[in-house]
């Protein structure tokens, strides 16, 4: 059992996908990390985490089993561990026609997109 836990704790790029992100309604604050591998490790160390999305801005978003994967240029995503086979489902139509994309309300897109907190002094 200890060997299996140690194996899961090792990041593995073999299952990472580029330009895809996991989106979920439940938003936890992002974790600051330097690499996608570190983001996957953070996911492994978080009880509820099933998937991660790493952004080149060094933000790591962790999501649970309710997340869906969608197109997102610049993102790197993957499951908690590559051997888990836990990829979130794609939306019913991964490449909607332009007319369907135009019909999606901006508020829906904004609600699913990762946000960054800003502070003012």
C-alpha positions as CSV (number, residue, x, y, z in Angstrom):
1,X,0.0,0.0,0.0
2,X,2.8,2.4,0.8
3,X,4.5,1.8,-2.6
4,X,1.2,2.6,-4.3
5,X,0.9,5.9,-2.4
6,X,4.5,6.8,-3.2
7,X,3.9,6.0,-6.9
8,X,0.7,8.2,-6.9
9,X,2.7,11.1,-5.3
10,X,5.1,11.3,-8.3
11,X,3.9,13.7,-11.0
12,X,3.6,12.3,-14.5
13,X,3.3,14.4,-17.7
14,X,2.2,11.4,-19.8
15,X,-1.5,12.2,-19.3
16,X,-1.4,16.0,-19.4
17,X,-3.4,17.8,-22.1
18,X,-2.6,21.1,-23.6
19,X,-5.0,24.0,-24.3
20,X,-7.8,22.3,-22.2
21,X,-9.1,23.3,-18.7
22,X,-11.3,21.8,-16.1
23,X,-14.2,24.0,-15.1
24,X,-16.4,23.6,-12.0
25,X,-19.1,25.7,-10.2
26,X,-17.3,25.2,-6.9
27,X,-14.4,27.6,-6.8
28,X,-11.6,27.2,-4.4
29,X,-8.8,29.8,-4.5
30,X,-5.9,28.8,-6.9
31,X,-2.6,27.4,-5.6
32,X,0.6,29.2,-6.7
33,X,3.0,26.8,-8.3
34,X,5.8,27.0,-10.9
35,X,5.0,24.0,-13.1
36,X,2.1,21.7,-14.2
37,X,3.9,18.8,-12.4
38,X,3.7,20.8,-9.1
39,X,0.0,21.5,-9.8
40,X,-0.6,17.7,-10.2
41,X,1.2,17.1,-7.0
42,X,-1.0,19.7,-5.2
43,X,-4.0,17.8,-6.6
44,X,-2.6,14.5,-5.2
45,X,-2.3,16.1,-1.8
46,X,-5.8,17.6,-1.7
47,X,-8.6,15.3,-0.6
48,X,-11.4,16.5,-2.9
49,X,-9.1,17.0,-6.0
50,X,-9.7,14.8,-9.1
51,X,-8.4,17.1,-11.8
52,X,-6.1,20.1,-12.1
53,X,-5.5,23.0,-14.5
54,X,-2.2,24.9,-14.6
55,X,-1.9,28.3,-16.1
56,X,1.3,30.0,-17.3
57,X,0.6,32.7,-14.8
58,X,1.7,30.1,-12.2
59,X,-1.9,29.5,-10.9
60,X,-3.1,26.0,-10.3
61,X,-6.8,25.3,-10.1
62,X,-8.0,22.1,-8.4
63,X,-11.4,20.6,-9.1
64,X,-13.5,17.7,-8.0
65,X,-15.5,15.1,-9.7
66,X,-18.1,17.6,-10.8
67,X,-15.8,19.3,-13.3
68,X,-16.0,19.4,-17.1
69,X,-13.2,19.9,-19.5
70,X,-13.3,22.5,-22.2
71,X,-11.0,24.4,-24.6
72,X,-8.8,26.9,-23.0
73,X,-5.6,28.1,-24.9
74,X,-2.5,28.2,-22.7
75,X,-3.8,25.8,-20.0
76,X,-2.3,22.4,-19.1
77,X,-4.6,20.0,-17.4
78,X,-4.8,16.4,-16.2
79,X,-6.2,14.0,-13.7
80,X,-5.1,13.6,-10.1
81,X,-2.7,10.8,-11.2
82,X,-2.1,9.5,-14.7
83,X,-2.9,5.9,-13.8
84,X,-6.2,6.8,-12.3
85,X,-8.1,7.1,-15.6
86,X,-10.0,10.0,-14.1
87,X,-10.5,12.4,-17.0
88,X,-13.6,14.6,-16.7
89,X,-16.1,14.3,-19.6
90,X,-16.0,16.7,-22.5
91,X,-19.0,18.8,-23.2
92,X,-21.6,17.1,-25.5
93,X,-20.2,19.1,-28.4
94,X,-16.5,19.8,-28.0
95,X,-16.4,22.1,-31.0
96,X,-19.8,23.8,-31.2
97,X,-20.8,25.6,-34.4
98,X,-20.1,29.4,-34.4
99,X,-23.8,30.1,-34.0
100,X,-24.0,28.0,-30.8
101,X,-20.9,29.7,-29.4
102,X,-22.4,33.1,-30.1
103,X,-25.6,32.1,-28.3
104,X,-23.8,31.3,-25.1
105,X,-24.3,34.1,-22.7
106,X,-21.2,35.9,-21.7
107,X,-22.2,35.6,-18.0
108,X,-22.1,31.8,-18.3
109,X,-18.7,31.9,-19.9
110,X,-17.4,34.3,-17.2
111,X,-18.8,32.2,-14.4
112,X,-16.9,29.1,-15.6
113,X,-13.6,30.8,-16.4
114,X,-10.8,31.0,-13.8
115,X,-10.6,34.4,-12.2
116,X,-7.7,36.2,-10.5
117,X,-8.1,38.2,-7.4
118,X,-6.9,41.8,-7.4
119,X,-6.4,44.0,-4.5
120,X,-6.4,47.8,-4.3
121,X,-4.7,49.9,-1.7
